């Protein structure tokens, strides 16, 4: 399965509560923090919801 790298680029201060919770559910804790997730429809939906605060890259050569 392919993977994606999600990086938080903007602050959650002053954002809607559901967007804050989505950022936390993705495992992001601060600006420029990066996490790697499997590329599933659920994760893609979460990323789409907060797309203005995150940056997404496809991970090359994932070992799964």
C-alpha positions as a Python dict, from the first residue, in 0.01 Angstrom:
ca = {
    (1, 'X'): (0, 0, 0),
    (2, 'X'): (127, 346, -81),
    (3, 'X'): (190, 603, 186),
    (4, 'X'): (163, 979, 214),
    (5, 'X'): (362, 1229, 419),
    (6, 'X'): (150, 1499, 582),
    (7, 'X'): (314, 1816, 719),
    (8, 'X'): (134, 2086, 919),
    (9, 'X'): (211, 2426, 764),
    (10, 'X'): (-26, 2661, 948),
    (11, 'X'): (-129, 2713, 1309),
    (12, 'X'): (-455, 2576, 1450),
    (13, 'X'): (-504, 2888, 1664),
    (14, 'X'): (-836, 3052, 1577),
    (15, 'X'): (-951, 2760, 1358),
    (16, 'X'): (-1279, 2571, 1385),
    (17, 'X'): (-1287, 2307, 1659),
    (18, 'X'): (-1354, 2020, 1416),
    (19, 'X'): (-1052, 2124, 1209),
    (20, 'X'): (-835, 2134, 1522),
    (21, 'X'): (-949, 1783, 1613),
    (22, 'X'): (-880, 1658, 1261),
    (23, 'X'): (-522, 1791, 1277),
    (24, 'X'): (-472, 1617, 1613),
    (25, 'X'): (-630, 1294, 1482),
    (26, 'X'): (-377, 1296, 1198),
    (27, 'X'): (-106, 1298, 1466),
    (28, 'X'): (20, 1650, 1398),
    (29, 'X'): (130, 1847, 1702),
    (30, 'X'): (294, 2169, 1580),
    (31, 'X'): (387, 2365, 1268),
    (32, 'X'): (635, 2176, 1045),
    (33, 'X'): (561, 1846, 1222),
    (34, 'X'): (543, 1558, 971),
    (35, 'X'): (372, 1219, 996),
    (36, 'X'): (344, 929, 750),
    (37, 'X'): (12, 752, 696),
    (38, 'X'): (-114, 478, 468),
    (39, 'X'): (-296, 627, 171),
    (40, 'X'): (-655, 529, 255),
    (41, 'X'): (-984, 703, 174),
    (42, 'X'): (-1029, 790, 543),
    (43, 'X'): (-691, 965, 568),
    (44, 'X'): (-746, 1137, 232),
    (45, 'X'): (-1080, 1270, 359),
    (46, 'X'): (-920, 1406, 675),
    (47, 'X'): (-643, 1572, 473),
    (48, 'X'): (-899, 1720, 234),
    (49, 'X'): (-1089, 1874, 525),
    (50, 'X'): (-782, 2064, 650),
    (51, 'X'): (-602, 2102, 315),
    (52, 'X'): (-542, 2474, 375),
    (53, 'X'): (-327, 2391, 682),
    (54, 'X'): (-127, 2092, 558),
    (55, 'X'): (108, 1989, 279),
    (56, 'X'): (93, 1636, 135),
    (57, 'X'): (360, 1434, -47),
    (58, 'X'): (363, 1078, -172),
    (59, 'X'): (630, 861, -10),
    (60, 'X'): (851, 684, -263),
    (61, 'X'): (965, 328, -198),
    (62, 'X'): (738, 251, 97),
    (63, 'X'): (801, -96, 239),
    (64, 'X'): (450, -242, 265),
}
